[in-house]
């Protein structure tokens, strides 16, 4: 694709960037908490949302696989079996939330993605499961705009490939035969911006709050502003 633009490929994060996965409940990501409680029910465990945040999500975000293993050790669970069940329940819940319009595209996403696809190669690099990325692009009729898309695998070891690890960013660059200077990543999370930095590419940070801890190449408030910086 020959354009007059500096970049040749735009990599997009999914959740929070073009997919509003917070849901429509009073609590953000209520669908995901419901899925996790379903997993816990299988083991006869009852945890509040605060306890899920403290005992599971905090460890998952900070320590990845190690955090999951700490959680399982605390409650006497077989780690591999627990994680497989948890992943299946979350994938099913997220897909159903998209079907039921609880999870929707961020405002202006489709129009901006369509516009960008005429100027650049587009790719998705998401920490969501591959099955969820596949479904989202199909359900919202976006596949035609993307050259390649990646979510993570559902095995425990794949947690190590999440951002800020540039694993999937580098994978896209290799498969599209692009140099680091050809690419730019759009993400709503500081860990995504750090992944871009570690891959040696530029970045756009979707900054929805004034506080942030990252140093992207550009700041925007939502995906609709990408036309102004790309």
N, C-alpha and C positions, 0 to 999 in steps of 0.2 A: 504494500500500500504506500504510494508515494504522496506525501503531503508536504506543505511548507512549514509544518510545525516542528518544534524542537524534538518532541517525543514521537515515538512510533507505536508504543503500546501503553495503555492505561489499565492498571490493575485495580480492581474495586473489591474492597471488603464487602460482605453482604449485610449482616445484622447491624442495624443502626446506620448503615450507609445508604443502601437503597431498599432494605426491607425493615419495616418497623415491627420488630419482634417483641416489643414490650407487651403487646396484646391490648385488650379493651377492659380488662378488670381493674378494680381499684388499686390493686397491687401490681407493680410491674412484673411481667413474666409469671403471672399467676398460673398460666397453663403449664409452665415448667415445674413450679412447685407441686402442682397437682400430679404431674407425672412422677416426680420423685417420691411423693407420699404413696403412690401406687406401688412403687418398688419397695418401699419400707414396709408396706402392709404385708407383702409376701413373707417377710421375716418376722412379722408380729411386732414391728417397731412403730412408735408414734413420736414424731418430732414436730415441734412448732416451726413456723417459718424462721423465727429468730435462731432456733437451734440448728436448723438446716444451714442457715448462713454461717453460724459459728463453727459447727462441727464438721461440715462438709464443704461448702462453697469456698470458704476462706482458705482451707487447705488445698482444695483443688486448684484455685487460682494462683496460690503462692508456690506450691510444691508439685503440681501435676500428678504424675503417677505415685510419687512418694506420699502426697497428701491423701490420695484415695486409699493407699495401703494403711496409713495411720487411722483413717476413719474406720476401715474394715477391722483393724486390730482392736479398736476401742469397743466395737459392738460384736466382735466374734464372728465376722462374716468371711466366707470364702471369697477372696478378692476378685478373681477372674469371673466367677459365676455372678457375683453381685454386679460387677461392672457391665457385663454383657446384658444383664436384665435391665439395668439402669439405662443403658444406651438405647435398647429397644423401646423402652417405655417413653423416653424423651423424643425419639424420632417419631413414634406413632402420634404422640401428643402434638408435636410441632406441625406435622403434616395435617392432622385434623384441624388444628387452629387456623391453618391457611385455608383449608377447604371451607371452614365456617366463617371466614372473613374476620376472625379475631386477630390474625396477623395479616397485614396489608403492605403494599408498597409504600415507601415514603413519598410524600407529596412531590410531584414533578419527576419522579424517578424514571418512568418509562420514556417520557419525552427527552430527558437529558441523555439517557442511555442510547436511544435511537440516534440522537444528534451526534454523540461522541463516536458511535460505530461508523459514521460516515467520514470521520477524521482520523481515527486510530484503530488499531487492533485492540479489542477489549478482552480482559480476562477477569475471573473471579478468584480471589484467594481468601478463603473463609476458615475460621476455626470451628464452624458448625460442621456437623457430620455430612459426609459426601451425599448420603441419601436425601438429606434436607436441601442441600444445594441443588441437586438434580431436580427434585420435586418443585422447588421454588421457581427455577428458570422455566420449567415446563408449564406449571400452573399459571404463572403470570405472563406466559408467552414471550419470554425474553431470550430463549436459546438462540434465536436467529442473529442476535446482536453480538454474541460472544464467540471468540475463537477457541477459548479453552476455559475450563473452570475446575477449581479444586476445593473440596472440603477435606476434613481429616478423616482418616479411617477410625473405626470404632474400637480397635484393640487398645489396651492400656498403654502400650509402648508409643503409640502415635501421639499421646499427649505431649511428648517431648518435642514434637514438630510444630506445636502451636507458636504463634507470635509471642514474644519477640524473636523467636528463631526464624530466620529468613528462608527456611526450608522450601516452602511452597512458592515464594517469590522467585527464588533461584531456579526452581523446577520449571516455572513458566518461562523464564528467560532462556533456559537451555532448550526447551521444546520449541519455542518460537524463534530460536537462533538470534536473540537480541542481546545487545550489549547493555551494561548497566545504565549508560547515559541515554539509552533509547527509551527508558521506562520511568513511570511515575506511579506511585501508589496512593489511592484515596482511602482513608480510614477514619473512623470516629473514635478510635481508641489510641492512647499513648503507646501501648505495646505494638500496635501496627506501625506507628511512625518509627519506633525503634527498630522494628524488623526491616523497614525500608532503609534506614541508616546503615544497618549491618549488611544489607545487600548492596550498598553503594548506590542506591537510586534516590531520586527526589520524591517528595511526598506532599500530599494535601491533607490537612487535618480538619475534619468537620467538628467545629468547636461549638457545642450547644450550651456550654457554661463558661463563665469567665475564667474559672480556675482550670489550669492544665499544667501538665509536667512533660512537655515534649517540645521539640524544636523542628517543626516541619519546614518545608520550603514555602508553603502557602497555607493561609488560614481561610476557611469559608464557614458560613453558618449552617448551610445545608447543601444537599447535592445540586439544588437548582442554581447555585452560584458557581458551579464548575466552569460554565461557559466564560466566566470572567477571568479565569486563571489558566485555562487550558486552550 
